């Protein structure tokens, strides 16, 4: 079972949220979202010690490559998982696990919680 603190789970949340929203909004000097200025996300690339994974947006699907076979996951699944994660993050303290999200992570070839700066993840690239 994966355990992490709010910061670690928030990194996974950010990935799911961006894939669900399909765009990255700009912010002003006070970090407020600028609704009319955004960048459509084309692909998120994750390089890690265990391999190279790509999450490509194609209409209402996220096509995940890098595993044994390409996966096609509806964008709305990432939106739903992001909402579940956010609710759990807001209500948690200390280190905790989220089994239902962990199951989804395993289904998309994501077997650990640690993100940048860890021994697993070497690089995350956003193509916009």
C-alpha positions as CSV (number, residue, x, y, z in Angstrom):
1,X,0.0,0.0,0.0
2,X,1.3,3.5,-0.9
3,X,1.5,6.1,1.7
4,X,2.3,9.8,1.4
5,X,1.8,13.1,2.9
6,X,-0.4,15.9,1.6
7,X,2.4,17.3,-0.5
8,X,3.2,14.0,-2.2
9,X,-0.4,13.2,-2.9
10,X,-0.9,16.8,-4.2
11,X,1.7,16.1,-6.9
12,X,-0.3,13.1,-8.2
13,X,-3.5,15.3,-7.9
14,X,-1.9,18.0,-10.1
15,X,-1.1,15.4,-12.8
16,X,-4.7,14.0,-12.7
17,X,-6.2,17.5,-12.6
18,X,-4.2,18.8,-15.6
19,X,-5.1,15.7,-17.7
20,X,-8.8,16.1,-16.7
21,X,-8.8,19.8,-17.5
22,X,-6.8,19.4,-20.7
23,X,-5.3,22.8,-20.2
24,X,-3.0,24.9,-18.0
25,X,-4.2,28.3,-17.1
26,X,-1.9,31.3,-16.7
27,X,-1.8,33.3,-13.5
28,X,-1.4,37.0,-12.7
29,X,1.2,38.5,-10.3
30,X,-1.1,37.6,-7.3
31,X,-1.4,34.0,-8.5
32,X,-5.0,34.4,-9.6
33,X,-6.1,32.3,-12.5
34,X,-6.4,34.3,-15.8
35,X,-9.5,32.6,-17.5
36,X,-8.8,34.0,-20.9
37,X,-5.1,32.9,-21.0
38,X,-4.5,29.2,-21.1
39,X,-2.3,26.6,-22.8
40,X,-3.9,23.4,-24.2
41,X,-2.0,20.4,-22.9
42,X,-0.9,18.1,-25.7
43,X,1.2,15.5,-23.8
44,X,2.7,14.9,-20.4
45,X,6.0,12.9,-20.5
46,X,7.3,11.1,-17.4
47,X,10.9,9.8,-17.4
48,X,11.9,7.7,-14.5
49,X,14.3,5.0,-13.5
50,X,11.6,2.4,-14.5
51,X,10.9,3.7,-18.0
52,X,9.5,6.4,-20.2
53,X,5.7,7.1,-20.0
54,X,3.6,9.4,-22.2
55,X,0.1,10.7,-21.4
56,X,-1.2,12.1,-24.7
57,X,-4.5,13.9,-24.9
58,X,-6.6,12.8,-27.9
59,X,-10.1,14.2,-27.8
60,X,-11.9,12.7,-24.8
61,X,-9.2,10.1,-24.3
62,X,-5.8,10.0,-22.6
63,X,-3.5,7.6,-24.5
64,X,-0.9,6.2,-22.2
65,X,2.2,4.6,-23.7
66,X,5.3,3.2,-22.2
67,X,4.0,0.1,-20.7
68,X,3.5,-3.3,-22.4
69,X,0.5,-1.9,-24.3
70,X,-1.1,1.4,-25.0
71,X,-3.9,2.3,-22.7
72,X,-6.9,4.5,-23.5
73,X,-8.5,6.1,-20.5
74,X,-11.4,8.6,-20.8
75,X,-10.4,12.1,-19.7
76,X,-13.4,12.2,-17.3
77,X,-11.8,9.3,-15.4
78,X,-8.9,11.6,-14.6
79,X,-11.3,14.4,-13.6
80,X,-13.1,11.9,-11.2
81,X,-9.9,10.6,-9.7
82,X,-8.6,14.2,-9.2
83,X,-11.8,15.0,-7.3
84,X,-11.5,11.9,-5.1
85,X,-7.9,12.7,-4.4
86,X,-8.6,16.4,-3.5
87,X,-11.3,15.4,-1.0
88,X,-9.0,12.9,0.7
89,X,-6.1,15.4,0.7
90,X,-8.2,18.1,2.4
91,X,-9.4,15.7,5.1
92,X,-6.1,14.0,5.9
93,X,-3.3,14.6,8.3
94,X,0.2,13.1,8.4
95,X,1.0,10.2,6.1
96,X,-2.0,8.4,4.7
97,X,-3.0,6.0,1.9
98,X,-5.9,6.2,-0.6
99,X,-6.5,2.6,-1.8
100,X,-9.1,3.5,-4.5
101,X,-6.7,6.0,-6.1
102,X,-3.8,3.6,-5.7
103,X,-5.8,1.0,-7.7
104,X,-6.3,3.6,-10.5
105,X,-2.6,4.5,-10.4
106,X,-1.6,0.9,-10.9
107,X,-3.9,0.6,-13.9
108,X,-2.1,3.5,-15.6
109,X,1.5,2.2,-14.9
110,X,2.1,4.4,-11.9
111,X,3.4,2.2,-9.1
112,X,4.7,4.8,-6.6
113,X,3.7,8.1,-5.1
114,X,7.0,9.9,-5.2
115,X,7.5,12.6,-7.8
116,X,10.3,14.9,-8.7
117,X,13.3,14.8,-6.5
118,X,12.8,11.2,-5.7
119,X,14.9,8.2,-6.7
120,X,12.1,7.2,-9.1
121,X,11.1,10.2,-11.2
122,X,13.8,11.9,-13.1
123,X,11.8,14.3,-15.3
124,X,8.3,15.4,-16.0
125,X,7.7,17.3,-19.3
126,X,4.5,19.2,-20.3
127,X,3.9,19.7,-24.0
128,X,1.5,22.6,-24.5
